[in-house]
Amino acid sequence: MKDVIHGTGQCQRINDVLSRVGDRWSVLVIYALRDGRVRFNALKRELGISQRMLSLTLRNLERDGLILRHYFPEIPPRVEYELTPLGHSLRQPVRALADWALENLDRIDAARVDFDAADHA
């Protein structure tokens, strides 16, 4: 990995990728798919996400090559999702961020309380 990022075009591309994989729902979907295929409604229940937002998130992750969608033309239709190899490569970074957040929740909460109590005029 380069130590220096050159050019605004490259910065924008990196920002686009981080915006996708770092948004609230994408991280949770990637984590939920860590152990294999999961059906749409199971994801919806596990994450507590609206159908519209889950559909949008899954579509964007599929577009970026991070998940695969498997459609089964049954009655009723069945759809399952799983991580691609590229999506699997995000498992460790996502887990590291989750671990970091858990380790630092109390410190972050304390910093927020201190900030909110201070006069920032």
Jmol script that loads the backbone (N, CA, C; Angstrom):
load data "model"
ATOM      1  N   MET A   1       0.847  -1.188   0.000  1.00  0.00           N
ATOM      2  CA  MET A   1       0.000   0.000   0.000  1.00  0.00           C
ATOM      3  C   MET A   1       0.884   1.241   0.000  1.00  0.00           C
ATOM      4  N   LYS A   2       0.527   2.193  -0.815  1.00  0.00           N
ATOM      5  CA  LYS A   2       1.314   3.411  -0.911  1.00  0.00           C
ATOM      6  C   LYS A   2       1.147   4.249   0.346  1.00  0.00           C
ATOM      7  N   ASP A   3       2.254   4.885   0.754  1.00  0.00           N
ATOM      8  CA  ASP A   3       2.200   5.754   1.924  1.00  0.00           C
ATOM      9  C   ASP A   3       1.569   7.096   1.589  1.00  0.00           C
ATOM     10  N   VAL A   4       1.669   7.488   0.336  1.00  0.00           N
ATOM     11  CA  VAL A   4       1.149   8.782  -0.086  1.00  0.00           C
ATOM     12  C   VAL A   4       0.119   8.555  -1.191  1.00  0.00           C
ATOM     13  N   ILE A   5      -0.992   9.231  -1.082  1.00  0.00           N
ATOM     14  CA  ILE A   5      -2.036   9.152  -2.104  1.00  0.00           C
ATOM     15  C   ILE A   5      -1.860  10.355  -3.018  1.00  0.00           C
ATOM     16  N   HIS A   6      -1.687  10.080  -4.307  1.00  0.00           N
ATOM     17  CA  HIS A   6      -1.428  11.148  -5.271  1.00  0.00           C
ATOM     18  C   HIS A   6      -2.689  11.514  -6.037  1.00  0.00           C
ATOM     19  N   GLY A   7      -2.960  12.810  -6.112  1.00  0.00           N
ATOM     20  CA  GLY A   7      -4.020  13.310  -6.968  1.00  0.00           C
ATOM     21  C   GLY A   7      -5.409  13.235  -6.375  1.00  0.00           C
ATOM     22  N   THR A   8      -6.207  14.231  -6.724  1.00  0.00           N
ATOM     23  CA  THR A   8      -7.571  14.276  -6.202  1.00  0.00           C
ATOM     24  C   THR A   8      -8.444  13.189  -6.794  1.00  0.00           C
ATOM     25  N   GLY A   9      -8.148  12.742  -8.016  1.00  0.00           N
ATOM     26  CA  GLY A   9      -8.923  11.660  -8.619  1.00  0.00           C
ATOM     27  C   GLY A   9      -8.805  10.379  -7.824  1.00  0.00           C
ATOM     28  N   GLN A  10      -7.583  10.065  -7.407  1.00  0.00           N
ATOM     29  CA  GLN A  10      -7.372   8.862  -6.604  1.00  0.00           C
ATOM     30  C   GLN A  10      -8.031   9.014  -5.234  1.00  0.00           C
ATOM     31  N   CYS A  11      -7.940  10.177  -4.642  1.00  0.00           N
ATOM     32  CA  CYS A  11      -8.592  10.427  -3.349  1.00  0.00           C
ATOM     33  C   CYS A  11     -10.102  10.234  -3.465  1.00  0.00           C
ATOM     34  N   GLN A  12     -10.678  10.719  -4.552  1.00  0.00           N
ATOM     35  CA  GLN A  12     -12.122  10.585  -4.747  1.00  0.00           C
ATOM     36  C   GLN A  12     -12.522   9.130  -4.892  1.00  0.00           C
ATOM     37  N   ARG A  13     -11.731   8.366  -5.628  1.00  0.00           N
ATOM     38  CA  ARG A  13     -12.038   6.938  -5.800  1.00  0.00           C
ATOM     39  C   ARG A  13     -11.965   6.198  -4.467  1.00  0.00           C
ATOM     40  N   ILE A  14     -10.948   6.511  -3.664  1.00  0.00           N
ATOM     41  CA  ILE A  14     -10.824   5.896  -2.340  1.00  0.00           C
ATOM     42  C   ILE A  14     -12.004   6.295  -1.475  1.00  0.00           C
ATOM     43  N   ASN A  15     -12.383   7.561  -1.524  1.00  0.00           N
ATOM     44  CA  ASN A  15     -13.534   8.040  -0.760  1.00  0.00           C
ATOM     45  C   ASN A  15     -14.809   7.315  -1.179  1.00  0.00           C
ATOM     46  N   ASP A  16     -14.982   7.095  -2.474  1.00  0.00           N
ATOM     47  CA  ASP A  16     -16.166   6.378  -2.969  1.00  0.00           C
ATOM     48  C   ASP A  16     -16.233   4.967  -2.395  1.00  0.00           C
ATOM     49  N   VAL A  17     -15.099   4.265  -2.399  1.00  0.00           N
ATOM     50  CA  VAL A  17     -15.066   2.895  -1.874  1.00  0.00           C
ATOM     51  C   VAL A  17     -15.335   2.893  -0.372  1.00  0.00           C
ATOM     52  N   LEU A  18     -14.658   3.769   0.361  1.00  0.00           N
ATOM     53  CA  LEU A  18     -14.842   3.808   1.813  1.00  0.00           C
ATOM     54  C   LEU A  18     -16.254   4.232   2.188  1.00  0.00           C
ATOM     55  N   SER A  19     -16.853   5.098   1.401  1.00  0.00           N
ATOM     56  CA  SER A  19     -18.240   5.494   1.665  1.00  0.00           C
ATOM     57  C   SER A  19     -19.181   4.308   1.530  1.00  0.00           C
ATOM     58  N   ARG A  20     -18.920   3.449   0.564  1.00  0.00           N
ATOM     59  CA  ARG A  20     -19.776   2.273   0.357  1.00  0.00           C
ATOM     60  C   ARG A  20     -19.567   1.255   1.468  1.00  0.00           C
ATOM     61  N   VAL A  21     -18.333   0.826   1.679  1.00  0.00           N
ATOM     62  CA  VAL A  21     -18.108  -0.263   2.636  1.00  0.00           C
ATOM     63  C   VAL A  21     -18.180   0.217   4.076  1.00  0.00           C
ATOM     64  N   GLY A  22     -18.114   1.513   4.279  1.00  0.00           N
ATOM     65  CA  GLY A  22     -18.130   2.029   5.640  1.00  0.00           C
ATOM     66  C   GLY A  22     -19.471   2.555   6.100  1.00  0.00           C
ATOM     67  N   ASP A  23     -20.476   2.512   5.234  1.00  0.00           N
ATOM     68  CA  ASP A  23     -21.764   3.027   5.693  1.00  0.00           C
ATOM     69  C   ASP A  23     -22.399   2.050   6.681  1.00  0.00           C
ATOM     70  N   ARG A  24     -23.343   2.551   7.426  1.00  0.00           N
ATOM     71  CA  ARG A  24     -23.942   1.799   8.534  1.00  0.00           C
ATOM     72  C   ARG A  24     -24.427   0.414   8.130  1.00  0.00           C
ATOM     73  N   TRP A  25     -25.205   0.326   7.093  1.00  0.00           N
ATOM     74  CA  TRP A  25     -25.841  -0.935   6.745  1.00  0.00           C
ATOM     75  C   TRP A  25     -24.899  -1.880   6.023  1.00  0.00           C
ATOM     76  N   SER A  26     -24.010  -1.355   5.194  1.00  0.00           N
ATOM     77  CA  SER A  26     -23.085  -2.227   4.462  1.00  0.00           C
ATOM     78  C   SER A  26     -22.198  -3.019   5.409  1.00  0.00           C
ATOM     79  N   VAL A  27     -21.675  -2.356   6.420  1.00  0.00           N
ATOM     80  CA  VAL A  27     -20.825  -3.040   7.402  1.00  0.00           C
ATOM     81  C   VAL A  27     -21.604  -4.156   8.082  1.00  0.00           C
ATOM     82  N   LEU A  28     -22.841  -3.880   8.458  1.00  0.00           N
ATOM     83  CA  LEU A  28     -23.653  -4.891   9.138  1.00  0.00           C
ATOM     84  C   LEU A  28     -24.009  -6.051   8.215  1.00  0.00           C
ATOM     85  N   VAL A  29     -24.289  -5.762   6.951  1.00  0.00           N
ATOM     86  CA  VAL A  29     -24.589  -6.830   5.991  1.00  0.00           C
ATOM     87  C   VAL A  29     -23.352  -7.698   5.774  1.00  0.00           C
ATOM     88  N   ILE A  30     -22.204  -7.075   5.582  1.00  0.00           N
ATOM     89  CA  ILE A  30     -20.963  -7.836   5.399  1.00  0.00           C
ATOM     90  C   ILE A  30     -20.717  -8.737   6.602  1.00  0.00           C
ATOM     91  N   TYR A  31     -20.921  -8.205   7.792  1.00  0.00           N
ATOM     92  CA  TYR A  31     -20.725  -9.005   9.002  1.00  0.00           C
ATOM     93  C   TYR A  31     -21.740 -10.149   9.070  1.00  0.00           C
ATOM     94  N   ALA A  32     -22.982  -9.878   8.714  1.00  0.00           N
ATOM     95  CA  ALA A  32     -24.030 -10.903   8.768  1.00  0.00           C
ATOM     96  C   ALA A  32     -23.782 -12.035   7.767  1.00  0.00           C
ATOM     97  N   LEU A  33     -23.076 -11.743   6.688  1.00  0.00           N
ATOM     98  CA  LEU A  33     -22.800 -12.752   5.659  1.00  0.00           C
ATOM     99  C   LEU A  33     -21.461 -13.467   5.869  1.00  0.00           C
ATOM    100  N   ARG A  34     -20.811 -13.205   6.974  1.00  0.00           N
ATOM    101  CA  ARG A  34     -19.459 -13.716   7.203  1.00  0.00           C
ATOM    102  C   ARG A  34     -19.356 -15.240   7.173  1.00  0.00           C
ATOM    103  N   ASP A  35     -20.418 -15.941   7.555  1.00  0.00           N
ATOM    104  CA  ASP A  35     -20.349 -17.404   7.656  1.00  0.00           C
ATOM    105  C   ASP A  35     -21.003 -18.135   6.491  1.00  0.00           C
ATOM    106  N   GLY A  36     -21.479 -17.415   5.493  1.00  0.00           N
ATOM    107  CA  GLY A  36     -22.066 -18.088   4.338  1.00  0.00           C
ATOM    108  C   GLY A  36     -23.366 -17.453   3.886  1.00  0.00           C
ATOM    109  N   ARG A  37     -24.080 -18.178   3.042  1.00  0.00           N
ATOM    110  CA  ARG A  37     -25.314 -17.672   2.437  1.00  0.00           C
ATOM    111  C   ARG A  37     -26.392 -17.397   3.477  1.00  0.00           C
ATOM    112  N   VAL A  38     -27.116 -16.294   3.233  1.00  0.00           N
ATOM    113  CA  VAL A  38     -28.232 -15.909   4.105  1.00  0.00           C
ATOM    114  C   VAL A  38     -29.369 -15.422   3.216  1.00  0.00           C
ATOM    115  N   ARG A  39     -30.579 -15.818   3.568  1.00  0.00           N
ATOM    116  CA  ARG A  39     -31.763 -15.391   2.818  1.00  0.00           C
ATOM    117  C   ARG A  39     -32.105 -13.938   3.144  1.00  0.00           C
ATOM    118  N   PHE A  40     -32.791 -13.296   2.196  1.00  0.00           N
ATOM    119  CA  PHE A  40     -33.150 -11.886   2.321  1.00  0.00           C
ATOM    120  C   PHE A  40     -33.897 -11.615   3.625  1.00  0.00           C
ATOM    121  N   ASN A  41     -34.966 -12.362   3.888  1.00  0.00           N
ATOM    122  CA  ASN A  41     -35.772 -12.089   5.083  1.00  0.00           C
ATOM    123  C   ASN A  41     -35.019 -12.371   6.373  1.00  0.00           C
ATOM    124  N   ALA A  42     -34.096 -13.319   6.354  1.00  0.00           N
ATOM    125  CA  ALA A  42     -33.269 -13.572   7.536  1.00  0.00           C
ATOM    126  C   ALA A  42     -32.359 -12.378   7.803  1.00  0.00           C
ATOM    127  N   LEU A  43     -31.791 -11.796   6.753  1.00  0.00           N
ATOM    128  CA  LEU A  43     -30.987 -10.576   6.916  1.00  0.00           C
ATOM    129  C   LEU A  43     -31.840  -9.442   7.470  1.00  0.00           C
ATOM    130  N   LYS A  44     -33.021  -9.296   6.904  1.00  0.00           N
ATOM    131  CA  LYS A  44     -33.931  -8.228   7.333  1.00  0.00           C
ATOM    132  C   LYS A  44     -34.245  -8.349   8.821  1.00  0.00           C
ATOM    133  N   ARG A  45     -34.558  -9.550   9.267  1.00  0.00           N
ATOM    134  CA  ARG A  45     -34.868  -9.771  10.687  1.00  0.00           C
ATOM    135  C   ARG A  45     -33.644  -9.539  11.572  1.00  0.00           C
ATOM    136  N   GLU A  46     -32.507 -10.096  11.163  1.00  0.00           N
ATOM    137  CA  GLU A  46     -31.294  -9.991  11.982  1.00  0.00           C
ATOM    138  C   GLU A  46     -30.832  -8.551  12.153  1.00  0.00           C
ATOM    139  N   LEU A  47     -30.939  -7.768  11.088  1.00  0.00           N
ATOM    140  CA  LEU A  47     -30.411  -6.408  11.111  1.00  0.00           C
ATOM    141  C   LEU A  47     -31.428  -5.367  11.565  1.00  0.00           C
ATOM    142  N   GLY A  48     -32.709  -5.697  11.525  1.00  0.00           N
ATOM    143  CA  GLY A  48     -33.722  -4.708  11.876  1.00  0.00           C
ATOM    144  C   GLY A  48     -33.749  -3.552  10.891  1.00  0.00           C
ATOM    145  N   ILE A  49     -33.636  -3.865   9.633  1.00  0.00           N
ATOM    146  CA  ILE A  49     -33.549  -2.884   8.552  1.00  0.00           C
ATOM    147  C   ILE A  49     -34.828  -2.954   7.722  1.00  0.00           C
ATOM    148  N   SER A  50     -35.211  -1.835   7.130  1.00  0.00           N
ATOM    149  CA  SER A  50     -36.396  -1.849   6.274  1.00  0.00           C
ATOM    150  C   SER A  50     -36.098  -2.621   4.989  1.00  0.00           C
ATOM    151  N   GLN A  51     -37.147  -3.110   4.368  1.00  0.00           N
ATOM    152  CA  GLN A  51     -36.991  -3.863   3.124  1.00  0.00           C
ATOM    153  C   GLN A  51     -36.346  -3.003   2.051  1.00  0.00           C
ATOM    154  N   ARG A  52     -36.771  -1.768   1.937  1.00  0.00           N
ATOM    155  CA  ARG A  52     -36.225  -0.859   0.925  1.00  0.00           C
ATOM    156  C   ARG A  52     -34.735  -0.610   1.142  1.00  0.00           C
ATOM    157  N   MET A  53     -34.340  -0.319   2.392  1.00  0.00           N
ATOM    158  CA  MET A  53     -32.937  -0.029   2.678  1.00  0.00           C
ATOM    159  C   MET A  53     -32.067  -1.271   2.482  1.00  0.00           C
ATOM    160  N   LEU A  54     -32.582  -2.439   2.871  1.00  0.00           N
ATOM    161  CA  LEU A  54     -31.816  -3.668   2.664  1.00  0.00           C
ATOM    162  C   LEU A  54     -31.639  -3.941   1.173  1.00  0.00           C
ATOM    163  N   SER A  55     -32.697  -3.776   0.395  1.00  0.00           N
ATOM    164  CA  SER A  55     -32.602  -3.985  -1.057  1.00  0.00           C
ATOM    165  C   SER A  55     -31.571  -3.055  -1.675  1.00  0.00           C
ATOM    166  N   LEU A  56     -31.593  -1.797  -1.288  1.00  0.00           N
ATOM    167  CA  LEU A  56     -30.643  -0.813  -1.810  1.00  0.00           C
ATOM    168  C   LEU A  56     -29.212  -1.168  -1.410  1.00  0.00           C
ATOM    169  N   THR A  57     -29.021  -1.529  -0.153  1.00  0.00           N
ATOM    170  CA  THR A  57     -27.684  -1.880   0.335  1.00  0.00           C
ATOM    171  C   THR A  57     -27.150  -3.113  -0.384  1.00  0.00           C
ATOM    172  N   LEU A  58     -27.978  -4.141  -0.503  1.00  0.00           N
ATOM    173  CA  LEU A  58     -27.553  -5.363  -1.183  1.00  0.00           C
ATOM    174  C   LEU A  58     -27.222  -5.094  -2.648  1.00  0.00           C
ATOM    175  N   ARG A  59     -28.036  -4.295  -3.293  1.00  0.00           N
ATOM    176  CA  ARG A  59     -27.798  -3.974  -4.707  1.00  0.00           C
ATOM    177  C   ARG A  59     -26.463  -3.246  -4.882  1.00  0.00           C
ATOM    178  N   ASN A  60     -26.177  -2.295  -4.007  1.00  0.00           N
ATOM    179  CA  ASN A  60     -24.912  -1.557  -4.088  1.00  0.00           C
ATOM    180  C   ASN A  60     -23.712  -2.460  -3.813  1.00  0.00           C
ATOM    181  N   LEU A  61     -23.832  -3.344  -2.820  1.00  0.00           N
ATOM    182  CA  LEU A  61     -22.740  -4.269  -2.520  1.00  0.00           C
ATOM    183  C   LEU A  61     -22.526  -5.252  -3.675  1.00  0.00           C
ATOM    184  N   GLU A  62     -23.612  -5.668  -4.309  1.00  0.00           N
ATOM    185  CA  GLU A  62     -23.505  -6.556  -5.470  1.00  0.00           C
ATOM    186  C   GLU A  62     -22.837  -5.821  -6.633  1.00  0.00           C
ATOM    187  N   ARG A  63     -23.224  -4.594  -6.859  1.00  0.00           N
ATOM    188  CA  ARG A  63     -22.640  -3.783  -7.935  1.00  0.00           C
ATOM    189  C   ARG A  63     -21.134  -3.626  -7.753  1.00  0.00           C
ATOM    190  N   ASP A  64     -20.703  -3.481  -6.500  1.00  0.00           N
ATOM    191  CA  ASP A  64     -19.283  -3.306  -6.199  1.00  0.00           C
ATOM    192  C   ASP A  64     -18.517  -4.625  -6.149  1.00  0.00           C
ATOM    193  N   GLY A  65     -19.195  -5.738  -6.401  1.00  0.00           N
ATOM    194  CA  GLY A  65     -18.520  -7.025  -6.445  1.00  0.00           C
ATOM    195  C   GLY A  65     -18.236  -7.632  -5.088  1.00  0.00           C
ATOM    196  N   LEU A  66     -18.951  -7.175  -4.052  1.00  0.00           N
ATOM    197  CA  LEU A  66     -18.693  -7.654  -2.694  1.00  0.00           C
ATOM    198  C   LEU A  66     -19.596  -8.806  -2.282  1.00  0.00           C
ATOM    199  N   ILE A  67     -20.763  -8.919  -2.923  1.00  0.00           N
ATOM    200  CA  ILE A  67     -21.678 -10.024  -2.615  1.00  0.00           C
ATOM    201  C   ILE A  67     -22.222 -10.613  -3.909  1.00  0.00           C
ATOM    202  N   LEU A  68     -22.701 -11.842  -3.794  1.00  0.00           N
ATOM    203  CA  LEU A  68     -23.405 -12.510  -4.888  1.00  0.00           C
ATOM    204  C   LEU A  68     -24.852 -12.714  -4.486  1.00  0.00           C
ATOM    205  N   ARG A  69     -25.734 -12.568  -5.464  1.00  0.00           N
ATOM    206  CA  ARG A  69     -27.166 -12.792  -5.265  1.00  0.00           C
ATOM    207  C   ARG A  69     -27.536 -14.087  -5.975  1.00  0.00           C
ATOM    208  N   HIS A  70     -28.181 -14.985  -5.247  1.00  0.00           N
ATOM    209  CA  HIS A  70     -28.627 -16.256  -5.815  1.00  0.00           C
ATOM    210  C   HIS A  70     -30.151 -16.281  -5.788  1.00  0.00           C
ATOM    211  N   TYR A  71     -30.751 -16.349  -6.976  1.00  0.00           N
ATOM    212  CA  TYR A  71     -32.208 -16.375  -7.106  1.00  0.00           C
ATOM    213  C   TYR A  71     -32.648 -17.793  -7.452  1.00  0.00           C
ATOM    214  N   PHE A  72     -33.636 -18.288  -6.712  1.00  0.00           N
ATOM    215  CA  PHE A  72     -34.185 -19.615  -6.947  1.00  0.00           C
ATOM    216  C   PHE A  72     -35.649 -19.458  -7.357  1.00  0.00           C
ATOM    217  N   PRO A  73     -35.997 -19.806  -8.609  1.00  0.00           N
ATOM    218  CA  PRO A  73     -37.367 -19.623  -9.104  1.00  0.00           C
ATOM    219  C   PRO A  73     -38.316 -20.693  -8.561  1.00  0.00           C
ATOM    220  N   GLU A  74     -38.596 -20.579  -7.290  1.00  0.00           N
ATOM    221  CA  GLU A  74     -39.501 -21.512  -6.612  1.00  0.00           C
ATOM    222  C   GLU A  74     -40.782 -20.770  -6.263  1.00  0.00           C
ATOM    223  N   ILE A  75     -41.716 -21.480  -5.686  1.00  0.00           N
ATOM    224  CA  ILE A  75     -42.931 -20.854  -5.171  1.00  0.00           C
ATOM    225  C   ILE A  75     -42.927 -21.053  -3.660  1.00  0.00           C
ATOM    226  N   PRO A  76     -42.787 -20.023  -2.849  1.00  0.00           N
ATOM    227  CA  PRO A  76     -42.441 -18.648  -3.227  1.00  0.00           C
ATOM    228  C   PRO A  76     -40.967 -18.545  -3.634  1.00  0.00           C
ATOM    229  N   PRO A  77     -40.624 -17.492  -4.382  1.00  0.00           N
ATOM    230  CA  PRO A  77     -39.229 -17.318  -4.803  1.00  0.00           C
ATOM    231  C   PRO A  77     -38.307 -17.209  -3.583  1.00  0.00           C
ATOM    232  N   ARG A  78     -37.100 -17.714  -3.759  1.00  0.00           N
ATOM    233  CA  ARG A  78     -36.108 -17.665  -2.685  1.00  0.00           C
ATOM    234  C   ARG A  78     -34.885 -16.933  -3.214  1.00  0.00           C
ATOM    235  N   VAL A  79     -34.348 -16.017  -2.394  1.00  0.00           N
ATOM    236  CA  VAL A  79     -33.139 -15.274  -2.749  1.00  0.00           C
ATOM    237  C   VAL A  79     -32.165 -15.386  -1.585  1.00  0.00           C
ATOM    238  N   GLU A  80     -30.927 -15.734  -1.904  1.00  0.00           N
ATOM    239  CA  GLU A  80     -29.873 -15.825  -0.901  1.00  0.00           C
ATOM    240  C   GLU A  80     -28.698 -14.959  -1.335  1.00  0.00           C
ATOM    241  N   TYR A  81     -27.957 -14.496  -0.355  1.00  0.00           N
ATOM    242  CA  TYR A  81     -26.795 -13.653  -0.608  1.00  0.00           C
ATOM    243  C   TYR A  81     -25.591 -14.248   0.094  1.00  0.00           C
ATOM    244  N   GLU A  82     -24.415 -14.044  -0.524  1.00  0.00           N
ATOM    245  CA  GLU A  82     -23.171 -14.475   0.103  1.00  0.00           C
ATOM    246  C   GLU A  82     -22.051 -13.534  -0.318  1.00  0.00           C
ATOM    247  N   LEU A  83     -20.991 -13.524   0.465  1.00  0.00           N
ATOM    248  CA  LEU A  83     -19.830 -12.713   0.138  1.00  0.00           C
ATOM    249  C   LEU A  83     -19.064 -13.327  -1.026  1.00  0.00           C
ATOM    250  N   THR A  84     -18.532 -12.476  -1.880  1.00  0.00           N
ATOM    251  CA  THR A  84     -17.594 -12.907  -2.917  1.00  0.00           C
ATOM    252  C   THR A  84     -16.208 -13.000  -2.270  1.00  0.00           C
ATOM    253  N   PRO A  85     -15.204 -13.488  -2.987  1.00  0.00           N
ATOM    254  CA  PRO A  85     -13.845 -13.441  -2.429  1.00  0.00           C
ATOM    255  C   PRO A  85     -13.429 -12.015  -2.051  1.00  0.00           C
ATOM    256  N   LEU A  86     -13.825 -11.040  -2.862  1.00  0.00           N
ATOM    257  CA  LEU A  86     -13.527  -9.646  -2.526  1.00  0.00           C
ATOM    258  C   LEU A  86     -14.240  -9.240  -1.242  1.00  0.00           C
ATOM    259  N   GLY A  87     -15.489  -9.638  -1.096  1.00  0.00           N
ATOM    260  CA  GLY A  87     -16.233  -9.361   0.130  1.00  0.00           C
ATOM    261  C   GLY A  87     -15.618 -10.043   1.336  1.00  0.00           C
ATOM    262  N   HIS A  88     -15.166 -11.289   1.145  1.00  0.00           N
ATOM    263  CA  HIS A  88     -14.499 -12.005   2.241  1.00  0.00           C
ATOM    264  C   HIS A  88     -13.238 -11.277   2.689  1.00  0.00           C
ATOM    265  N   SER A  89     -12.574 -10.585   1.769  1.00  0.00           N
ATOM    266  CA  SER A  89     -11.352  -9.863   2.140  1.00  0.00           C
ATOM    267  C   SER A  89     -11.642  -8.704   3.087  1.00  0.00           C
ATOM    268  N   LEU A  90     -12.911  -8.319   3.216  1.00  0.00           N
ATOM    269  CA  LEU A  90     -13.302  -7.255   4.155  1.00  0.00           C
ATOM    270  C   LEU A  90     -13.610  -7.777   5.550  1.00  0.00           C
ATOM    271  N   ARG A  91     -13.717  -9.077   5.706  1.00  0.00           N
ATOM    272  CA  ARG A  91     -14.088  -9.641   7.009  1.00  0.00           C
ATOM    273  C   ARG A  91     -13.121  -9.209   8.110  1.00  0.00           C
ATOM    274  N   GLN A  92     -11.829  -9.329   7.872  1.00  0.00           N
ATOM    275  CA  GLN A  92     -10.844  -8.983   8.902  1.00  0.00           C
ATOM    276  C   GLN A  92     -10.866  -7.490   9.225  1.00  0.00           C
ATOM    277  N   PRO A  93     -10.851  -6.595   8.233  1.00  0.00           N
ATOM    278  CA  PRO A  93     -10.928  -5.172   8.578  1.00  0.00           C
ATOM    279  C   PRO A  93     -12.222  -4.796   9.301  1.00  0.00           C
ATOM    280  N   VAL A  94     -13.353  -5.370   8.887  1.00  0.00           N
ATOM    281  CA  VAL A  94     -14.624  -5.082   9.563  1.00  0.00           C
ATOM    282  C   VAL A  94     -14.569  -5.580  11.000  1.00  0.00           C
ATOM    283  N   ARG A  95     -14.035  -6.775  11.202  1.00  0.00           N
ATOM    284  CA  ARG A  95     -13.911  -7.331  12.555  1.00  0.00           C
ATOM    285  C   ARG A  95     -12.982  -6.466  13.405  1.00  0.00           C
ATOM    286  N   ALA A  96     -11.881  -6.002  12.817  1.00  0.00           N
ATOM    287  CA  ALA A  96     -10.944  -5.147  13.549  1.00  0.00           C
ATOM    288  C   ALA A  96     -11.619  -3.845  13.979  1.00  0.00           C
ATOM    289  N   LEU A  97     -12.419  -3.249  13.107  1.00  0.00           N
ATOM    290  CA  LEU A  97     -13.139  -2.021  13.469  1.00  0.00           C
ATOM    291  C   LEU A  97     -14.157  -2.277  14.569  1.00  0.00           C
ATOM    292  N   ALA A  98     -14.861  -3.405  14.483  1.00  0.00           N
ATOM    293  CA  ALA A  98     -15.836  -3.746  15.523  1.00  0.00           C
ATOM    294  C   ALA A  98     -15.137  -3.959  16.858  1.00  0.00           C
ATOM    295  N   ASP A  99     -14.011  -4.669  16.849  1.00  0.00           N
ATOM    296  CA  ASP A  99     -13.252  -4.888  18.085  1.00  0.00           C
ATOM    297  C   ASP A  99     -12.762  -3.570  18.662  1.00  0.00           C
ATOM    298  N   TRP A 100     -12.249  -2.685  17.793  1.00  0.00           N
ATOM    299  CA  TRP A 100     -11.778  -1.380  18.247  1.00  0.00           C
ATOM    300  C   TRP A 100     -12.917  -0.597  18.892  1.00  0.00           C
ATOM    301  N   ALA A 101     -14.084  -0.602  18.250  1.00  0.00           N
ATOM    302  CA  ALA A 101     -15.242   0.120  18.793  1.00  0.00           C
ATOM    303  C   ALA A 101     -15.618  -0.426  20.166  1.00  0.00           C
ATOM    304  N   LEU A 102     -15.666  -1.740  20.303  1.00  0.00           N
ATOM    305  CA  LEU A 102     -16.013  -2.337  21.597  1.00  0.00           C
ATOM    306  C   LEU A 102     -15.006  -1.976  22.681  1.00  0.00           C
ATOM    307  N   GLU A 103     -13.733  -1.973  22.328  1.00  0.00           N
ATOM    308  CA  GLU A 103     -12.689  -1.638  23.295  1.00  0.00           C
ATOM    309  C   GLU A 103     -12.743  -0.176  23.724  1.00  0.00           C
ATOM    310  N   ASN A 104     -13.280   0.685  22.891  1.00  0.00           N
ATOM    311  CA  ASN A 104     -13.206   2.125  23.146  1.00  0.00           C
ATOM    312  C   ASN A 104     -14.549   2.802  23.387  1.00  0.00           C
ATOM    313  N   LEU A 105     -15.626   2.043  23.514  1.00  0.00           N
ATOM    314  CA  LEU A 105     -16.951   2.644  23.710  1.00  0.00           C
ATOM    315  C   LEU A 105     -16.990   3.576  24.910  1.00  0.00           C
ATOM    316  N   ASP A 106     -16.458   3.138  26.037  1.00  0.00           N
ATOM    317  CA  ASP A 106     -16.499   3.965  27.245  1.00  0.00           C
ATOM    318  C   ASP A 106     -15.710   5.252  27.062  1.00  0.00           C
ATOM    319  N   ARG A 107     -14.551   5.176  26.428  1.00  0.00           N
ATOM    320  CA  ARG A 107     -13.734   6.378  26.203  1.00  0.00           C
ATOM    321  C   ARG A 107     -14.430   7.338  25.246  1.00  0.00           C
ATOM    322  N   ILE A 108     -15.068   6.810  24.233  1.00  0.00           N
ATOM    323  CA  ILE A 108     -15.791   7.657  23.281  1.00  0.00           C
ATOM    324  C   ILE A 108     -16.983   8.316  23.960  1.00  0.00           C
ATOM    325  N   ASP A 109     -17.730   7.547  24.750  1.00  0.00           N
ATOM    326  CA  ASP A 109     -18.861   8.119  25.492  1.00  0.00           C
ATOM    327  C   ASP A 109     -18.393   9.239  26.415  1.00  0.00           C
ATOM    328  N   ALA A 110     -17.280   9.026  27.123  1.00  0.00           N
ATOM    329  CA  ALA A 110     -16.744  10.046  28.030  1.00  0.00           C
ATOM    330  C   ALA A 110     -16.318  11.292  27.254  1.00  0.00           C
ATOM    331  N   ALA A 111     -15.690  11.109  26.108  1.00  0.00           N
ATOM    332  CA  ALA A 111     -15.274  12.248  25.288  1.00  0.00           C
ATOM    333  C   ALA A 111     -16.483  13.042  24.805  1.00  0.00           C
ATOM    334  N   ARG A 112     -17.556  12.359  24.454  1.00  0.00           N
ATOM    335  CA  ARG A 112     -18.773  13.046  24.017  1.00  0.00           C
ATOM    336  C   ARG A 112     -19.394  13.852  25.145  1.00  0.00           C
ATOM    337  N   VAL A 113     -19.426  13.263  26.333  1.00  0.00           N
ATOM    338  CA  VAL A 113     -19.964  13.981  27.495  1.00  0.00           C
ATOM    339  C   VAL A 113     -19.129  15.224  27.761  1.00  0.00           C
ATOM    340  N   ASP A 114     -17.802  15.089  27.755  1.00  0.00           N
ATOM    341  CA  ASP A 114     -16.916  16.235  27.983  1.00  0.00           C
ATOM    342  C   ASP A 114     -17.118  17.305  26.916  1.00  0.00           C
ATOM    343  N   PHE A 115     -17.216  16.894  25.672  1.00  0.00           N
ATOM    344  CA  PHE A 115     -17.397  17.842  24.578  1.00  0.00           C
ATOM    345  C   PHE A 115     -18.717  18.584  24.722  1.00  0.00           C
ATOM    346  N   ASP A 116     -19.787  17.844  24.996  1.00  0.00           N
ATOM    347  CA  ASP A 116     -21.111  18.453  25.113  1.00  0.00           C
ATOM    348  C   ASP A 116     -21.204  19.392  26.305  1.00  0.00           C
ATOM    349  N   ALA A 117     -20.432  19.115  27.352  1.00  0.00           N
ATOM    350  CA  ALA A 117     -20.456  19.957  28.550  1.00  0.00           C
ATOM    351  C   ALA A 117     -19.635  21.231  28.370  1.00  0.00           C
ATOM    352  N   ALA A 118     -18.694  21.229  27.453  1.00  0.00           N
ATOM    353  CA  ALA A 118     -17.821  22.384  27.238  1.00  0.00           C
ATOM    354  C   ALA A 118     -18.546  23.450  26.423  1.00  0.00           C
ATOM    355  N   ASP A 119     -18.100  24.690  26.606  1.00  0.00           N
ATOM    356  CA  ASP A 119     -18.648  25.804  25.841  1.00  0.00           C
ATOM    357  C   ASP A 119     -17.854  25.916  24.546  1.00  0.00           C
ATOM    358  N   HIS A 120     -18.482  25.632  23.417  1.00  0.00           N
ATOM    359  CA  HIS A 120     -17.797  25.651  22.127  1.00  0.00           C
ATOM    360  C   HIS A 120     -18.213  26.844  21.269  1.00  0.00           C
ATOM    361  N   ALA A 121     -18.381  27.981  21.894  1.00  0.00           N
ATOM    362  CA  ALA A 121     -18.798  29.181  21.168  1.00  0.00           C
ATOM    363  C   ALA A 121     -17.693  29.768  20.354  1.00  0.00           C
TER     364      ALA A 121
END
end "model"
wireframe off; spacefill off
backbone 0.3
color backbone group
